[in-house]
Structures are given as C-alpha cells and as structure tokens.
Amino acid sequence: MKRFSIRFSLQLFFLVTLCFCMASPSWAQTDGFSQSEDDQFFVPEQMTPSEDGECLAPEQKIASAEEEFLTPEQKTALGEEKSLTSQPEIPLKKKEFLTRGQKSLALNVGGLAAIFAYGLWKWDYGQNSFDTVDEGWFGRTTEYGGADKLGHFWSSYAISHIFSYFYRRWGYTDKEANLYGALSNLGFETFMEIADGFSPSQKFSWQDMTMNILGSGIGYVWGRYPKLAKKIDFRIEYTPYFDSRDTEFSTKYDRQTFVIALKADGFDFIKNKYLKYLEFQVGYNARGYEDYEEGVRDDRRRTIYVGIGFNVSRLIQKVVNTRIFDYVQIPYTSVRGGIQLDD
C-alpha cells in the first residue's frame, strides 16, 4: 500500500504540472484565429468570391448585375478597364497545422512526459518517499569534485538556448524567446530534481538545483545581450574513451572539462584577422573520481587551468552556419597551464 501511495503522489505531481502548463497563457496562448474567424477581418479583395456572390461588396454586386445587359463590345471595353485598374491579389498566409502556442505546449508537455517515463525506467521514480542529500560543492572529498555541479550549470545554460531557438522559429520575439527558453529549461530541471527526490539512487540536491537556476539565469542574460555572448562562451570539453563508455558521456565527469572562453572575435578594437581566432580560456576539471575506492590509493585531483585557445566556431561558421562550437570545446585545440588544487 505504501508503495502504491508513493507512486500515486508522484503521478499526481506530474498531473498538476501538466495542468499548469496547459492553463498557463505563456505556453497555451494562440496566435491567430480559426479560418472562419479570420474571414470577418478580410477586406473584399482578400475574400474568395463564391458562386452566389456572398463575398462581394454591395457595389460589386450592382456592377455584376449591370454587366448582364451590356453588349459584347461594351463588356470587352469594361474588361480592359478592370485589368488596368484592378489591384494585384493579396496572397493569403498559409494556415499552419498548429499555432505557436500549441507547439510550445506540445514541446513542454512532451518533454516532461519523456523525463517522467525515463525516470521510472532508469532511476526508479516512486520507489522511495521524498528524500534530500547534501552533496557539497567543489571539495576534494565530494563524489565528483564539483564537476557534476558545473555539468548542471552548463546543461541548463545550453538547453535554455535550445528552447529559445525553437520559440524564435515559431514566431516569438527575441525577448519572449529568451524568457520562455529559460523558464522552460528551469521547469524541466525543477521537475527532474523534485522527481529525483523519489528515487532511491538520486535524491533531491539543493546544490544541483542552485546550479540549474544559475545556468538558466545566465542563459537568459546571454541570450538577451548578444554583445556579451559574442565575447564570452561557456563550454564543455569531453575527451572520449572510444568505446561503449562514451554512450554515457553526460555522467563521465572524469572525461569532462568546463571552459570559459574570452574571444578576441568579440572585441572591435582587435583588427588583425589572425588574432581574432584566439581566445583566453579558464577551465576546471576533476580527475581520478570514477575509479576511486575508499581504502585504496587516493588519486583524486582537481585542476584549474588557464590557456590560449583557437576559436573553432569562427572557422566553422565560414563553411556551416552553426553555433554548436560556442557550447562545445574540441579537445587539443588550446595550450594550457594547470594549477593543481590537491598538491
């Protein structure tokens, strides 16, 4: 009975979240009318004439009736006059299958449902009553040396921009797209973090939640101010194993490095075209945590590094219009000097 009540409470939480999304005007607002509603706003030139002339203006109906009594020569002359004075037809905008509000609703509800389903399968959502854990921050004795916290920050930052991209494509203004992108991501991360509290293997972490909020906030600011985004990138670098372990790259913190890149390309006073490819980078990684066992040799180490990097994104954009390398750092494209925190 207890197990059933836990599962039911989690399902109830998801249902409330779903209803909130459906009721929220931010996601469910429609941006147009149905075809029957639109017709009343059309000017006569935009209406499609019907056989009985219902769509014609009164003066057009009178002219149409008078034409029946004209001679062939008069009709020809009248037709030539109409061709000279008639306005070009205004093409009607093709009505999309879903409005932008409906697309936004489908994106958010579908994503929440996918997270819920995956959590039931992978993390046993609902097996435990709600529980929390104090994971710490960047200490040497934490589970991943803080790399997991930077992972939460980076994923929130990047995913908020993915949401914004879709909203922008669906017709929202830049201001709306940036705000809705940050809120959508924060909603996803909050739902997942709370659901983790019902998982025996995960549990709710307020440190993770803090980094989710920070990442979503920075994502909004960087989207809101393009000049700032042109100067500074937040990236993740992953060095692959080249085997099956790479399928779980998102949690392989021993192979991840987090990078802040200050790009010469973003500063107008730098005129040299070659110098514009350079970056000043600051990064952090934690190594030796994946294989660590208590009582065995402790090889855990945390490193802060500084270096000079090559702006791969600037080069790639000359060939392909993509910003992916503003978020991903390719290994071995920088020269670094590290500062060991555990010597």
C-alpha positions as CSV (number, residue, x, y, z in Angstrom):
1,M,0.0,0.0,0.0
2,K,2.8,2.4,0.9
3,R,4.5,1.7,-2.5
4,F,1.2,2.5,-4.3
5,S,0.7,5.7,-2.4
6,I,4.3,6.9,-3.3
7,R,3.7,6.2,-7.0
8,F,0.3,7.9,-6.9
9,S,1.7,11.0,-5.2
10,L,4.4,11.3,-7.9
11,Q,1.8,10.8,-10.7
12,L,-0.4,13.4,-9.0
13,F,2.6,15.9,-9.0
14,F,3.2,15.3,-12.7
15,L,-0.6,15.7,-13.5
16,V,-0.6,19.1,-11.6
17,T,2.5,20.2,-13.6
18,L,0.8,19.2,-16.8
19,C,-2.4,21.1,-15.9
20,F,-0.3,24.2,-15.0
21,C,1.4,24.1,-18.4
22,M,-1.9,23.7,-20.2
23,A,-3.5,26.6,-18.3
24,S,-0.5,28.9,-18.5
25,P,-1.1,31.7,-21.1
26,S,2.7,31.7,-21.8
27,W,2.5,28.3,-23.4
28,A,-1.1,27.8,-24.4
29,Q,-1.9,31.2,-26.0
30,T,-3.0,31.0,-29.6
31,D,-1.5,33.5,-32.0
32,G,-4.4,33.6,-34.5
33,F,-8.0,32.7,-35.3
34,S,-9.6,29.8,-37.0
35,Q,-10.3,30.3,-40.7
36,S,-13.9,31.1,-40.0
37,E,-12.9,33.7,-37.5
38,D,-10.3,35.2,-39.8
39,D,-12.8,35.8,-42.6
40,Q,-14.5,38.6,-40.9
41,F,-11.3,40.6,-40.9
42,F,-10.6,40.2,-44.6
43,V,-11.1,43.2,-47.0
44,P,-13.2,42.3,-50.1
45,E,-10.1,41.8,-52.2
46,Q,-8.9,39.1,-49.9
47,M,-12.2,37.1,-49.9
48,T,-12.7,34.3,-52.3
49,P,-15.8,35.0,-54.4
50,S,-18.5,32.4,-54.1
51,E,-20.9,31.4,-56.9
52,D,-23.8,33.3,-55.4
53,G,-21.7,36.5,-54.7
54,E,-21.9,36.3,-50.9
55,C,-18.4,37.6,-50.5
56,L,-18.9,40.6,-52.8
57,A,-19.2,44.1,-51.6
58,P,-22.6,45.8,-52.4
59,E,-21.1,48.0,-55.2
60,Q,-19.5,44.9,-56.7
61,K,-22.9,43.1,-56.7
62,I,-24.6,46.0,-58.6
63,A,-21.8,46.2,-61.1
64,S,-22.0,42.4,-61.7
65,A,-25.8,42.6,-62.3
66,E,-25.4,45.5,-64.8
67,E,-22.9,43.6,-66.8
68,E,-25.6,41.1,-67.9
69,F,-27.2,43.9,-70.1
70,L,-24.0,45.1,-71.8
71,T,-23.2,44.4,-75.5
72,P,-20.2,42.2,-76.3
73,E,-18.2,45.4,-77.3
74,Q,-19.1,47.1,-74.0
75,K,-18.1,44.0,-72.0
76,T,-14.7,43.8,-73.8
77,A,-14.1,47.5,-73.1
78,L,-15.1,47.1,-69.4
79,G,-12.8,44.1,-69.1
80,E,-9.9,46.0,-70.4
81,E,-10.6,48.9,-67.9
82,K,-10.8,46.4,-65.0
83,S,-7.5,44.9,-65.9
84,L,-5.9,48.3,-65.8
85,T,-7.4,49.5,-62.6
86,S,-7.6,46.2,-60.6
87,Q,-5.3,45.7,-57.6
88,P,-3.0,42.7,-57.5
89,E,-4.3,39.8,-55.5
90,I,-3.0,39.6,-51.9
91,P,-1.8,36.1,-51.2
92,L,-3.3,34.5,-48.1
93,K,-0.9,33.3,-45.4
94,K,-0.9,29.6,-45.3
95,K,-2.5,28.4,-42.1
96,E,-0.2,26.1,-40.1
97,F,-1.4,22.9,-38.6
98,L,-0.5,24.1,-35.1
99,T,-0.3,27.6,-33.7
100,R,3.0,28.6,-32.0
101,G,1.2,28.3,-28.6
102,Q,0.2,24.8,-29.3
103,K,3.7,23.9,-30.5
104,S,5.1,25.3,-27.3
105,L,2.6,23.3,-25.2
106,A,3.5,20.1,-27.1
107,L,7.2,20.7,-26.6
108,N,6.9,21.3,-22.9
109,V,4.4,18.6,-22.0
110,G,6.1,16.1,-24.3
111,G,9.5,16.8,-22.7
112,L,8.1,16.4,-19.2
113,A,6.4,13.1,-20.1
114,A,9.7,11.8,-21.6
115,I,11.6,12.8,-18.4
116,F,9.0,11.1,-16.3
117,A,9.0,7.9,-18.4
118,Y,12.8,7.7,-18.4
119,G,13.0,8.3,-14.7
120,L,10.5,5.5,-14.0
121,W,12.7,3.1,-16.1
122,K,16.2,4.3,-15.3
123,W,16.0,5.8,-11.8
124,D,13.1,4.0,-10.3
125,Y,11.0,7.2,-9.6
126,G,8.4,6.5,-7.0
127,Q,10.3,3.7,-5.2
128,N,11.1,5.9,-2.2
129,S,9.5,8.6,-0.2
130,F,10.9,12.1,-0.9
131,D,14.4,12.5,0.4
132,T,17.2,15.0,0.1
133,V,21.0,14.8,0.1
134,D,23.7,17.3,0.9
135,E,26.3,16.6,-1.9
136,G,28.6,19.6,-1.1
137,W,30.2,21.8,-3.8
138,F,33.8,21.5,-5.1
139,G,35.5,19.8,-2.2
140,R,38.1,17.1,-2.8
141,T,36.0,14.6,-0.9
142,T,32.8,15.2,-2.7
143,E,31.6,12.5,-5.1
144,Y,32.8,14.1,-8.3
145,G,34.9,17.0,-7.1
146,G,32.3,19.6,-8.2
147,A,32.4,18.5,-11.9
148,D,28.8,17.4,-11.6
149,K,27.8,20.9,-10.4
150,L,29.4,22.5,-13.4
151,G,27.6,19.9,-15.5
152,H,24.2,21.1,-14.1
153,F,25.2,24.7,-14.8
154,W,26.3,24.1,-18.4
155,S,23.4,21.9,-19.4
156,S,20.9,24.5,-18.0
157,Y,22.7,27.2,-19.9
158,A,22.8,25.3,-23.2
159,I,19.3,23.8,-23.1
160,S,17.7,27.1,-22.3
161,H,19.2,28.4,-25.6
162,I,17.9,25.3,-27.5
163,F,14.4,26.1,-26.2
164,S,14.8,29.7,-27.2
165,Y,15.8,28.7,-30.7
166,F,12.5,26.8,-31.2
167,Y,10.5,29.7,-29.8
168,R,12.2,32.1,-32.1
169,R,11.5,29.9,-35.1
170,W,7.8,29.7,-34.1
171,G,7.4,33.5,-34.3
172,Y,8.1,34.7,-30.7
173,T,10.1,37.9,-30.4
174,D,13.7,37.6,-29.2
175,K,12.7,38.9,-25.8
176,E,9.9,36.4,-25.5
177,A,12.0,33.5,-26.8
178,N,14.8,34.2,-24.4
179,L,12.5,34.4,-21.4
180,Y,10.4,31.4,-22.3
181,G,13.6,29.4,-23.1
182,A,15.0,30.0,-19.7
183,L,11.6,29.3,-18.0
184,S,11.1,26.1,-19.9
185,N,14.5,24.7,-19.0
186,L,14.1,25.7,-15.4
187,G,10.7,23.9,-15.4
188,F,12.3,20.8,-16.8
189,E,15.2,20.8,-14.4
190,T,13.0,21.6,-11.4
191,F,10.6,18.7,-12.3
192,M,13.5,16.3,-12.7
193,E,15.2,17.4,-9.4
194,I,12.0,17.0,-7.4
195,A,11.3,13.6,-9.0
196,D,14.9,12.6,-8.1
197,G,13.8,13.1,-4.5
198,F,11.5,10.0,-5.0
199,S,14.4,7.9,-6.5
200,P,16.5,5.6,-4.2
201,S,19.6,6.3,-6.3
202,Q,19.3,10.0,-6.9
203,K,17.5,12.1,-4.2
204,F,16.9,15.9,-4.3
205,S,20.1,18.0,-4.1
206,W,19.7,21.7,-3.4
207,Q,23.3,22.3,-4.7
208,D,22.2,20.8,-8.1
209,M,19.0,22.9,-8.0
210,T,21.1,26.1,-7.3
211,M,23.3,25.4,-10.4
212,N,20.2,24.8,-12.5
213,I,18.8,28.2,-11.6
214,L,22.2,29.9,-12.1
215,G,22.6,28.2,-15.5
216,S,19.1,29.2,-16.7
217,G,19.7,32.7,-15.5
218,I,23.0,33.1,-17.3
219,G,21.3,31.5,-20.4
220,Y,18.7,34.2,-20.3
221,V,21.2,37.1,-19.9
222,W,23.5,35.8,-22.6
223,G,20.5,35.5,-25.0
224,R,19.2,38.9,-24.0
225,Y,22.5,40.6,-24.7
226,P,24.2,39.3,-27.9
227,K,27.2,41.6,-27.5
228,L,28.0,39.8,-24.2
229,A,27.5,36.4,-25.8
230,K,29.9,37.4,-28.6
231,K,32.7,37.9,-26.1
232,I,32.3,35.1,-23.7
233,D,31.4,31.4,-24.1
234,F,30.6,28.7,-21.6
235,R,31.7,25.3,-23.0
236,I,32.1,21.7,-22.1
237,E,35.0,19.6,-23.4
238,Y,34.7,15.8,-23.5
239,T,37.7,13.5,-24.1
240,P,36.3,10.2,-25.4
241,Y,37.2,6.7,-24.4
242,F,36.4,5.5,-27.9
243,D,34.4,2.6,-26.5
244,S,31.0,1.8,-25.2
245,R,31.5,4.0,-22.1
246,D,31.1,7.1,-24.3
247,T,27.4,6.4,-24.6
248,E,27.1,7.7,-21.0
249,F,29.3,10.8,-21.7
250,S,26.9,13.1,-19.8
251,T,27.9,11.5,-16.5
252,K,31.5,10.7,-17.3
253,Y,32.8,13.6,-15.2
254,D,36.4,12.2,-15.3
255,R,36.5,13.0,-19.0
256,Q,34.9,16.4,-18.9
257,T,36.4,19.9,-18.6
258,F,34.4,23.1,-18.3
259,V,35.7,26.1,-20.1
260,I,35.1,29.9,-20.0
261,A,36.4,31.4,-23.2
262,L,37.1,35.1,-23.7
263,K,37.0,35.5,-27.5
264,A,39.1,38.1,-29.4
265,D,36.5,38.0,-32.1
266,G,34.1,39.8,-29.8
267,F,36.2,42.9,-29.4
268,D,36.0,45.5,-32.1
269,F,39.4,47.1,-31.3
270,I,41.2,43.9,-32.3
271,K,41.6,44.4,-36.1
272,N,44.1,41.7,-37.0
273,K,42.2,38.9,-38.7
274,Y,44.5,36.2,-37.3
275,L,44.4,37.5,-33.7
276,K,40.6,37.2,-33.9
277,Y,40.9,33.4,-34.0
278,L,42.5,33.4,-30.5
279,E,40.8,33.0,-27.1
280,F,41.8,33.4,-23.5
281,Q,40.5,30.4,-21.6
282,V,39.9,29.5,-18.0
283,G,38.8,25.9,-17.1
284,Y,38.2,23.4,-14.4
285,N,38.2,19.6,-14.2
286,A,38.3,16.8,-11.7
287,R,40.1,13.5,-12.3
288,G,40.5,10.2,-10.5
289,Y,37.0,10.2,-9.1
290,E,35.5,7.5,-11.3
291,D,37.8,4.7,-10.1
292,Y,38.2,5.9,-6.5
293,E,37.6,3.3,-3.8
294,E,37.9,4.1,-0.1
295,G,40.9,2.4,1.5
296,V,42.8,2.2,-1.8
297,R,45.3,4.7,-3.3
298,D,43.6,8.1,-3.5
299,D,44.4,9.7,-6.8
300,R,41.6,12.2,-6.9
301,R,42.7,15.7,-8.1
302,R,41.1,18.9,-9.1
303,T,42.7,21.4,-11.6
304,I,42.1,24.9,-12.6
305,Y,43.9,25.9,-15.8
306,V,44.5,29.0,-18.0
307,G,45.5,28.9,-21.6
308,I,45.2,30.2,-25.1
309,G,42.8,28.5,-27.4
310,F,41.8,28.5,-31.1
311,N,38.3,29.8,-31.9
312,V,36.9,26.8,-33.8
313,S,33.4,28.3,-34.0
314,R,34.7,31.3,-36.0
315,L,36.4,29.0,-38.5
316,I,33.4,26.5,-38.9
317,Q,31.0,29.3,-39.5
318,K,32.8,30.2,-42.7
319,V,31.6,26.9,-44.0
320,V,28.5,26.0,-42.0
321,N,26.0,28.3,-40.2
322,T,26.1,26.7,-36.8
323,R,26.8,27.9,-33.2
324,I,27.4,24.5,-31.7
325,F,31.1,25.2,-31.0
326,D,30.1,28.1,-28.8
327,Y,29.0,25.4,-26.4
328,V,31.4,22.6,-27.1
329,Q,35.2,22.8,-26.8
330,I,37.1,20.4,-29.1
331,P,39.9,18.6,-27.3
332,Y,43.5,19.6,-28.1
333,T,42.6,23.0,-29.5
334,S,44.2,25.0,-26.7
335,V,47.5,25.3,-24.9
336,R,47.1,25.2,-21.2
337,G,48.9,25.6,-17.9
338,G,47.3,23.9,-14.9
339,I,47.1,24.7,-11.2
340,Q,46.7,21.6,-9.1
341,L,44.5,22.2,-6.1
342,D,45.4,19.0,-4.3
343,D,49.2,19.0,-4.2
